[in-house]
Amino acid sequence: MSAVIAWFLSNPTVLAIGAAIIGALAFGFQQRLAGAKAERNKQAADNAAAATEGQKIDDAVAGRAPDVNRERLGKWSPKQ
């Protein structure tokens, strides 16, 4: 049994094939993680855009200009 393992570890072709398989798997996992991160960023941007649009609608419904709303809400926000 140890002779078979020693042959596999000393054969450069087998080592190259094994390294290629491991490299391909690592690349695939990295791409999968990058795709998931890109999707999270896309959804976060969509949520931010929806929140901004919702705030614009709320301001329009309230009948006040955004500057007036900021001024009125300024007294409730923490001072920095």
C-alpha positions in Angstrom: 0.0 0.0 0.0 2.8 2.4 0.9 4.4 1.7 -2.4 1.3 2.8 -4.3 1.2 6.0 -2.3 4.9 6.6 -2.8 4.4 6.1 -6.6 1.5 8.6 -6.7 3.5 11.2 -4.7 6.6 10.8 -6.9 4.9 10.8 -10.3 4.9 14.4 -11.6 1.9 13.8 -13.9 -0.3 12.6 -11.0 0.8 15.5 -8.9 0.1 18.0 -11.7 -3.4 16.6 -12.3 -4.1 16.7 -8.5 -2.9 20.3 -8.3 -5.1 21.2 -11.3 -8.1 19.7 -9.7 -7.5 21.4 -6.4 -6.9 24.8 -8.2 -10.1 24.5 -10.2 -12.1 23.7 -7.0 -10.5 26.7 -5.2 -11.2 29.0 -8.1 -14.8 27.8 -8.3 -15.4 28.4 -4.6 -13.8 31.8 -4.8 -16.1 32.8 -7.8 -19.1 31.5 -5.9 -18.3 33.7 -2.9 -17.6 36.7 -5.1 -21.0 36.2 -6.8 -22.8 36.0 -3.5 -21.1 39.2 -2.3 -22.0 41.0 -5.5 -25.7 39.9 -5.1 -25.7 41.2 -1.5 -24.3 44.5 -2.6 -26.8 44.8 -5.4 -29.7 44.1 -3.0 -28.3 46.6 -0.5 -28.2 49.3 -3.2 -31.7 48.5 -4.3 -32.9 48.7 -0.7 -31.2 52.1 -0.3 -32.8 53.4 -3.5 -36.2 52.2 -2.3 -35.8 53.9 1.1 -34.8 57.1 -0.6 -37.8 57.0 -2.9 -40.0 56.2 0.0 -38.7 59.2 1.9 -39.3 61.4 -1.1 -42.9 60.2 -1.2 -43.4 60.8 2.5 -42.0 64.3 2.1 -44.4 65.0 -0.8 -47.4 63.6 1.1 -46.5 65.7 4.2 -46.6 68.8 2.0 -43.3 70.2 3.2 -40.1 70.8 1.4 -37.2 68.5 2.3 -35.2 71.4 3.8 -38.1 72.2 6.2 -38.3 68.5 7.2 -34.6 68.4 7.9 -34.8 71.6 10.0 -37.7 70.2 12.0 -36.1 66.9 12.5 -32.7 68.4 13.4 -33.8 69.1 17.0 -34.4 65.3 17.4 -31.1 64.1 16.0 -28.0 63.9 18.2 -25.6 66.8 18.1 -22.1 66.0 16.9 
